[in-house]
């Protein structure tokens, strides 16, 4: 029984194995056909994937090459520009110097590519120069120096306030006892004096001789006597006329007239009073100018101690001046390209301020006015003696001329002292402070608009290092059918906004 069952099972298994073999034999053609269709497609996809990866790699190498081109271009910054002025910039004609090298080393010949570098911003733009200067001076302008500058300018503001509030400027043009010296020359009888008040003695024989003279002889005698006064008037006009020109005002017909002096007084008032203390960035711009550009004064006294002016990297301003960089600060402030003209304008502007200060001081000081009256009396005495008593001028009428001439002389002396690098003292009541030449230049610089100051700094830089310098670069590139744009710039300054 068991034997029969085993035999049947064995027979059944053999049939199934035989059937399975027949089935497999029948499917062999279908499997071969399946692999014949699948394999080429698979290989094609693999090759396309490889090709795409190769293309992406070439594109990535191209982008890296473009970034390297930007970095290499920035690395070609002008060394002399940095050394002389602490500014970053690349000459515009060097922008595309690495173009061919990038195309050869990073791009296969089979790809169609284009690289073009162009200037995005240049140092000629005031905003770019401002960013460069602020970046440079942010670590070089000590806060204590800025505080000292603000303190000094504030002290000068006290001078401006005193000039503006002083009644003398108005009184000069309104007082009835102040006579135009030219009117005295033209008509000395308009201010007759009393010869008895003068220390002069006219002999009896001279008086008799005087009474016998004709009008022609008397006029000749008057002209000889008034020559003393005429010489003083001419000297005063020679000194004061350039002050009108330095303030931008036309020279009046009678430059010594009290009413004419109001022009200079108004200029000094606007110069020293109508200003606004700028923010720290404005002070940094000015300090950059005073550190990297020489003035006509290369040695300054500060608190009584003289020091040689120098750049932040230790170059003496006297050496820069000897190399031909003369009066650059004055050229920037007074907007002129002539060093001598700029220095002259600076001197006359300083004299105008000092003259106004001394004129106010001399008019308001009773003791000084008494001394000036004595000097005027001496001149009146001399005129009376030379004219044998025919021309007698009231000494009080000549006091204004003496004060005017002395104020001019003091202004010239102050300017000479400042140009020599010394300090001068300005005092108003209990307030007294010392000012040097650079302090006056700081005040003049405050009057210029920031943009004009930057333009002047850039123009002066071009006198030493000519050319156009790029501070920000833009790269336009095409890779096959793709386009992209990159940019780089030197300044890492974060704007105040």
C-alpha positions as CSV (number, residue, x, y, z in Angstrom):
1,X,0.0,0.0,0.0
2,X,2.7,2.4,1.0
3,X,4.7,1.3,-2.0
4,X,1.9,2.2,-4.3
5,X,1.5,5.7,-2.8
6,X,5.2,6.6,-3.0
7,X,5.3,5.5,-6.6
8,X,2.3,7.7,-7.4
9,X,3.9,10.7,-5.7
10,X,7.1,10.2,-7.5
11,X,5.3,10.1,-10.8
12,X,3.4,13.3,-10.0
13,X,6.6,15.2,-9.1
14,X,8.3,14.1,-12.3
15,X,5.4,15.4,-14.3
16,X,5.5,18.8,-12.6
17,X,9.3,19.1,-13.1
18,X,8.9,18.2,-16.7
19,X,6.1,20.7,-17.1
20,X,8.1,23.5,-15.4
21,X,11.1,22.8,-17.7
22,X,8.9,23.0,-20.7
23,X,7.5,26.4,-19.4
24,X,10.9,27.8,-18.9
25,X,12.0,26.8,-22.4
26,X,9.0,28.6,-23.8
27,X,9.8,31.9,-21.9
28,X,13.5,32.1,-22.9
29,X,12.7,34.0,-26.0
30,X,10.6,36.5,-24.1
31,X,13.3,37.2,-21.5
32,X,16.0,37.7,-24.2
33,X,13.7,40.1,-25.9
34,X,13.1,42.0,-22.6
35,X,16.8,42.4,-22.0
36,X,17.5,43.4,-25.6
37,X,15.0,46.3,-25.2
38,X,16.0,47.3,-21.6
39,X,19.8,47.3,-21.9
40,X,20.2,50.0,-24.6
41,X,17.8,52.3,-22.8
42,X,19.6,51.8,-19.5
43,X,23.0,52.5,-21.1
44,X,21.6,55.6,-22.8
45,X,20.2,56.9,-19.6
46,X,23.6,56.3,-17.9
47,X,25.5,58.1,-20.6
48,X,23.1,61.0,-20.5
49,X,23.4,61.2,-16.7
50,X,27.2,61.1,-17.1
51,X,27.1,63.8,-19.8
52,X,24.9,66.0,-17.6
53,X,27.2,65.6,-14.6
54,X,30.1,66.5,-16.8
55,X,28.3,69.6,-18.1
56,X,27.4,70.7,-14.5
57,X,31.0,70.2,-13.5
58,X,32.2,72.3,-16.4
59,X,29.6,74.9,-15.5
60,X,30.7,74.9,-11.9
61,X,34.4,75.2,-12.9
62,X,33.4,78.1,-15.1
63,X,31.6,79.9,-12.3
64,X,34.6,79.3,-10.0
65,X,36.9,80.6,-12.7
66,X,34.7,83.8,-12.9
67,X,34.9,84.2,-9.2
68,X,38.7,83.8,-9.3
69,X,38.8,86.4,-12.1
70,X,37.0,88.8,-9.8
71,X,39.3,88.1,-6.9
72,X,42.4,88.4,-9.1
73,X,41.2,91.7,-10.4
74,X,40.7,93.0,-6.9
75,X,44.2,91.8,-6.0
76,X,45.6,94.0,-8.7
77,X,44.8,97.1,-6.7
78,X,47.1,100.0,-7.3
79,X,49.9,99.9,-4.7
80,X,50.9,103.5,-5.1
81,X,47.3,104.7,-4.6
82,X,47.1,102.7,-1.3
83,X,50.5,104.0,-0.2
84,X,49.9,107.6,-1.0
85,X,46.3,108.0,0.0
86,X,45.1,104.8,1.7
87,X,42.5,104.1,-1.0
88,X,41.7,100.9,-2.8
89,X,41.2,100.9,-6.6
90,X,42.0,99.0,-9.8
91,X,43.0,100.8,-13.0
92,X,40.1,100.5,-15.4
93,X,42.3,99.1,-18.2
94,X,43.2,96.1,-16.1
95,X,39.7,94.7,-15.6
96,X,39.8,92.0,-18.4
97,X,43.4,91.0,-18.1
98,X,42.6,87.5,-16.8
99,X,39.8,86.9,-19.2
100,X,41.7,84.6,-21.6
101,X,43.4,82.7,-18.9
102,X,40.1,81.8,-17.3
103,X,38.6,80.7,-20.6
104,X,41.6,78.5,-21.4
105,X,42.1,76.9,-17.9
106,X,38.5,76.4,-16.8
107,X,36.4,75.9,-19.9
108,X,36.5,73.2,-22.5
109,X,36.7,74.3,-26.2
110,X,33.4,72.6,-26.9
111,X,31.4,75.0,-24.8
112,X,30.4,78.4,-26.0
113,X,31.3,80.9,-23.3
114,X,31.7,84.7,-22.8
115,X,33.2,86.7,-20.0
116,X,33.1,90.5,-19.7
117,X,34.2,92.6,-16.7
118,X,33.0,96.2,-16.3
119,X,33.2,98.9,-13.8
120,X,30.3,99.1,-11.4
121,X,31.6,102.0,-9.4
122,X,34.7,104.1,-9.5
123,X,36.7,106.3,-7.1
124,X,35.5,109.4,-9.1
125,X,32.1,109.0,-7.5
126,X,31.9,111.1,-4.3
127,X,29.8,108.4,-2.6
128,X,32.4,105.7,-3.3
129,X,35.3,108.0,-2.1
130,X,33.3,108.8,1.0
131,X,32.9,105.1,1.8
132,X,36.6,104.4,1.2
133,X,37.6,107.3,3.5
134,X,35.3,106.3,6.3
135,X,36.5,102.7,6.1
136,X,40.0,103.9,6.2
137,X,39.6,106.5,9.0
138,X,37.3,104.4,11.2
139,X,40.3,102.8,12.9
140,X,42.7,105.7,12.4
141,X,40.8,108.7,13.8
142,X,40.9,108.4,17.5
143,X,37.8,109.4,19.4
144,X,39.9,111.7,21.7
145,X,41.2,113.6,18.7
146,X,37.6,114.0,17.4
147,X,36.5,115.2,20.8
148,X,39.4,117.8,20.8
149,X,38.4,119.0,17.4
150,X,34.8,119.4,18.4
151,X,35.9,121.3,21.5
152,X,38.1,123.6,19.4
153,X,35.4,124.3,16.9
154,X,33.0,125.0,19.8
155,X,35.4,127.5,21.1
156,X,35.5,129.2,17.7
157,X,31.8,129.2,17.8
158,X,32.1,131.5,20.9
159,X,34.0,133.9,18.7
160,X,31.3,133.8,16.1
161,X,28.6,134.4,18.7
162,X,30.4,137.3,20.1
163,X,30.9,138.8,16.6
164,X,27.2,138.3,15.8
165,X,25.9,139.8,19.1
166,X,28.4,142.6,19.3
167,X,26.9,146.1,18.8
168,X,30.1,147.4,17.4
169,X,29.6,146.1,13.8
170,X,26.3,148.0,13.5
171,X,27.7,151.0,15.4
172,X,30.6,151.3,13.0
173,X,28.2,152.1,10.2
174,X,25.9,154.3,12.2
175,X,28.0,156.4,14.6
176,X,28.0,160.0,13.5
177,X,31.5,160.6,14.9
178,X,33.2,158.2,12.5
179,X,34.3,159.9,9.4
180,X,35.5,158.4,6.1
181,X,39.2,159.3,5.8
182,X,38.8,160.1,2.1
183,X,36.1,162.6,3.0
184,X,38.5,164.3,5.4
185,X,41.1,164.5,2.6
186,X,38.6,165.9,0.2
187,X,37.1,168.4,2.7
188,X,39.3,168.9,5.8
189,X,37.0,171.8,6.9
190,X,34.2,169.4,7.5
191,X,35.9,168.3,10.8
192,X,37.7,171.4,12.0
193,X,39.7,171.1,15.2
194,X,40.8,173.7,17.8
195,X,44.5,174.5,17.5
196,X,44.5,175.4,21.1
197,X,43.9,171.8,22.0
198,X,46.9,170.7,20.1
199,X,50.5,170.8,21.3
200,X,51.6,173.0,18.5
201,X,52.8,176.6,18.4
202,X,52.5,178.8,15.3
203,X,54.8,181.8,15.3
204,X,53.4,185.2,14.8
205,X,55.5,185.8,11.7
206,X,54.1,182.5,10.2
207,X,50.6,183.6,10.9
208,X,51.2,186.9,9.1
209,X,52.8,185.1,6.2
210,X,49.8,182.8,6.1
211,X,47.4,185.6,5.8
212,X,49.3,187.1,2.9
213,X,49.2,183.8,0.9
214,X,47.0,183.5,-2.2
215,X,44.4,180.7,-2.5
216,X,46.8,178.8,-4.8
217,X,49.5,178.9,-2.2
218,X,47.1,177.9,0.6
219,X,45.9,174.9,-1.5
220,X,49.5,173.8,-2.1
221,X,50.2,174.2,1.6
222,X,47.1,172.1,2.5
223,X,48.1,169.4,0.0
224,X,51.5,169.2,1.6
225,X,50.1,168.9,5.1
226,X,47.4,166.4,4.1
227,X,50.1,164.3,2.5
228,X,50.7,162.9,5.9
229,X,47.1,161.7,6.2
230,X,47.1,160.6,2.5
231,X,50.0,158.2,3.0
232,X,48.2,156.6,6.0
233,X,45.0,156.3,3.9
234,X,46.8,154.7,1.0
235,X,48.5,152.2,3.2
236,X,45.2,151.3,4.8
237,X,43.6,150.8,1.4
238,X,46.4,148.6,0.2
239,X,45.9,146.3,3.2
240,X,42.1,146.2,3.2
241,X,41.2,145.9,-0.4
242,X,42.3,142.3,-0.8
243,X,40.1,141.4,2.2
244,X,37.0,142.5,0.2
245,X,38.2,140.3,-2.7
246,X,38.7,137.3,-0.4
247,X,35.2,137.5,0.9
248,X,33.7,137.6,-2.6
249,X,32.5,141.1,-2.3
250,X,33.1,143.9,-4.8
251,X,35.6,146.5,-3.6
252,X,33.5,149.6,-2.7
253,X,34.3,153.0,-4.0
254,X,35.4,154.1,-0.5
255,X,36.8,150.9,1.1
256,X,37.7,152.7,4.3
257,X,34.3,154.1,4.9
258,X,32.6,152.8,8.1
259,X,29.5,151.6,6.1
260,X,31.7,149.7,3.7
261,X,33.3,147.6,6.4
262,X,29.9,146.1,7.1
263,X,30.7,143.7,4.1
264,X,33.7,142.2,5.9
265,X,31.9,142.1,9.1
266,X,29.0,140.2,7.5
267,X,31.3,137.7,6.0
268,X,33.0,137.0,9.3
269,X,29.6,136.7,11.0
270,X,28.5,134.1,8.4
271,X,31.8,132.3,8.6
272,X,32.0,131.8,12.3
273,X,28.4,131.8,13.4
274,X,26.2,130.3,10.7
275,X,27.6,126.8,10.8
276,X,26.5,123.5,12.0
277,X,28.8,121.0,13.8
278,X,28.7,117.9,11.5
279,X,28.4,114.3,12.6
280,X,31.5,112.2,13.3
281,X,31.7,111.0,9.7
282,X,32.2,114.6,8.5
283,X,35.0,115.1,11.0
284,X,36.6,111.9,9.7
285,X,36.5,113.2,6.2
286,X,38.2,116.4,7.3
287,X,40.8,114.6,9.3
288,X,41.6,112.4,6.4
289,X,42.2,115.5,4.3
290,X,44.4,117.1,6.9
291,X,46.4,113.9,7.4
292,X,47.0,112.9,3.8
293,X,47.2,116.3,2.1
294,X,49.8,118.9,3.1
295,X,49.1,122.6,3.9
296,X,51.4,125.5,3.5
297,X,52.1,125.0,7.2
298,X,53.9,121.7,7.9
299,X,54.8,122.3,11.5
300,X,52.2,123.3,14.1
301,X,52.2,124.4,17.6
302,X,49.6,122.7,19.8
303,X,49.4,123.8,23.4
304,X,52.8,125.4,23.0
305,X,54.6,122.4,21.6
306,X,55.6,122.3,17.9
307,X,55.2,119.1,16.0
308,X,55.9,118.0,12.5
309,X,52.7,117.1,10.6
310,X,52.8,113.6,9.1
311,X,50.6,111.0,7.4
312,X,49.2,108.1,9.5
313,X,52.0,105.9,8.1
314,X,54.7,108.4,9.2
315,X,55.6,110.4,6.0
316,X,56.3,114.0,6.9
317,X,54.2,116.7,5.2
318,X,57.3,118.7,4.7
319,X,58.7,115.9,2.5
320,X,55.4,115.8,0.5
321,X,55.5,119.5,0.0
322,X,59.2,119.3,-1.1
323,X,58.1,116.6,-3.7
324,X,55.7,119.1,-5.3
325,X,52.5,118.6,-3.4
326,X,52.1,122.3,-2.3
327,X,49.1,123.8,-0.4
328,X,46.8,120.9,-1.3
329,X,44.4,121.5,1.6
330,X,44.0,125.1,0.6
331,X,43.4,124.1,-3.0
332,X,40.6,121.8,-1.9
333,X,38.9,124.2,0.5
334,X,39.1,127.3,-1.8
335,X,38.4,125.4,-5.0
336,X,41.4,126.4,-7.0
337,X,44.1,124.5,-8.8
338,X,46.8,127.1,-8.3
339,X,48.8,126.5,-5.1
340,X,49.9,130.0,-4.7
341,X,46.5,131.5,-5.2
342,X,45.0,129.0,-2.7
343,X,47.6,130.0,-0.1
344,X,46.9,133.6,-0.7
345,X,43.1,133.1,-0.3
346,X,43.7,131.3,2.9
347,X,45.8,134.1,4.3
348,X,43.4,136.8,3.4
349,X,40.4,134.9,4.8
350,X,42.3,134.5,8.1
351,X,43.2,138.2,8.0
352,X,39.6,139.1,7.5
353,X,38.5,137.1,10.6
354,X,41.4,138.5,12.7
355,X,40.7,142.0,11.5
356,X,37.1,141.8,12.5
357,X,38.1,140.5,15.9
358,X,40.7,143.2,16.5
359,X,38.4,145.9,15.2
360,X,35.7,145.0,17.7
361,X,38.2,144.6,20.5
362,X,39.9,148.0,19.8
363,X,36.6,149.8,19.5
364,X,35.2,148.3,22.7
365,X,38.3,148.8,24.9
366,X,38.1,152.3,26.5
367,X,41.8,152.2,27.4
368,X,42.9,151.4,23.9
369,X,40.6,154.1,22.4
370,X,42.3,156.6,24.7
371,X,45.7,155.6,23.3
372,X,44.4,155.8,19.7
373,X,43.1,159.3,20.5
374,X,46.7,160.3,21.5
375,X,48.0,159.0,18.3
376,X,45.3,160.8,16.3
377,X,46.2,164.0,18.2
378,X,49.9,163.6,17.1
379,X,48.8,163.3,13.5
380,X,46.6,166.3,13.8
381,X,49.4,168.2,15.4
382,X,51.8,167.3,12.6
383,X,49.2,168.4,9.9
384,X,48.7,171.7,11.7
385,X,52.4,172.3,12.1
386,X,53.1,171.6,8.4
387,X,50.2,173.8,7.2
388,X,51.2,176.6,9.7
389,X,47.8,176.2,11.3
390,X,45.8,176.5,8.1
391,X,44.5,172.9,8.3
392,X,43.5,171.7,11.7
393,X,41.6,168.4,11.9
394,X,39.7,167.2,15.0
395,X,41.8,164.3,16.5
396,X,38.5,162.5,17.4
397,X,37.7,162.3,13.6
398,X,41.0,160.6,13.0
399,X,40.6,158.0,15.8
400,X,38.6,155.7,13.5
401,X,41.4,155.7,10.9
402,X,44.1,154.9,13.5
403,X,42.0,152.1,14.9
404,X,41.4,150.7,11.4
405,X,45.1,150.8,10.5
406,X,46.1,149.2,13.9
407,X,43.5,146.5,13.5
408,X,44.8,145.7,10.0
409,X,48.4,145.6,11.3
410,X,47.4,143.2,14.1
411,X,45.5,141.0,11.6
412,X,48.6,140.8,9.3
413,X,50.8,140.0,12.4
414,X,48.4,137.3,13.5
415,X,48.4,135.7,10.0
416,X,52.2,135.8,9.8
417,X,52.3,134.1,13.2
418,X,49.8,131.4,12.1
419,X,51.7,130.7,8.8
420,X,54.9,130.3,10.9
421,X,53.2,127.5,12.7
422,X,52.5,129.4,15.9
423,X,49.3,129.8,17.9
424,X,47.3,133.1,18.4
425,X,45.1,133.9,21.3
426,X,41.5,135.0,21.0
427,X,39.9,136.4,24.2
428,X,36.4,137.5,25.0
429,X,36.0,138.5,28.6
430,X,37.1,135.5,30.7
431,X,37.1,133.2,27.7
432,X,40.5,132.7,26.1
433,X,41.7,130.0,23.7
434,X,44.5,129.3,21.4
435,X,44.1,128.7,17.7
436,X,46.6,127.5,15.1
437,X,46.6,127.5,11.3
438,X,44.9,124.1,11.0
439,X,42.1,125.2,13.3
440,X,41.2,128.0,10.9
441,X,41.3,125.5,8.0
442,X,38.9,123.3,9.9
443,X,36.5,126.1,10.2
444,X,36.8,126.9,6.5
445,X,36.3,123.3,5.6
446,X,33.0,123.2,7.6
447,X,31.6,125.8,5.2
448,X,32.0,123.5,2.2
449,X,29.4,121.0,1.2
450,X,30.5,117.4,1.8
451,X,30.1,116.6,-1.9
452,X,32.3,119.5,-2.9
453,X,34.9,118.5,-0.3
454,X,35.0,115.0,-1.8
455,X,35.3,116.3,-5.3
456,X,38.2,118.5,-4.3
457,X,39.9,115.6,-2.5
458,X,39.5,113.5,-5.6
459,X,40.8,116.2,-8.0
460,X,43.8,116.8,-5.8
461,X,44.5,113.0,-5.7
462,X,44.6,113.0,-9.5
463,X,47.4,115.6,-9.5
464,X,49.6,113.0,-7.8
465,X,48.1,109.8,-9.2
466,X,46.2,110.3,-12.4
467,X,43.8,107.8,-13.9
468,X,40.4,106.3,-13.3
469,X,40.3,103.7,-10.5
470,X,37.5,101.1,-10.2
471,X,36.2,100.3,-6.7
472,X,33.4,97.8,-7.6
473,X,33.4,95.3,-10.5
474,X,30.6,93.6,-12.3
475,X,31.1,90.4,-14.3
476,X,28.7,89.3,-17.0
477,X,29.1,85.7,-18.3
478,X,27.4,83.3,-20.7
479,X,27.9,79.6,-20.5
480,X,26.1,77.8,-23.4
481,X,22.5,78.9,-23.0
482,X,22.9,80.2,-19.4
483,X,23.8,83.7,-18.3
484,X,24.7,85.0,-14.9
485,X,26.2,88.1,-13.2
486,X,28.6,88.5,-10.3
487,X,30.0,91.6,-8.5
488,X,32.7,92.4,-6.0
489,X,33.8,95.7,-4.3
490,X,36.6,96.8,-2.1
491,X,34.9,98.7,0.6
492,X,33.3,96.7,3.4
493,X,32.0,99.9,5.0
494,X,28.4,99.6,6.3
495,X,26.5,102.8,5.6
496,X,24.8,104.7,8.3
497,X,21.3,103.9,6.9
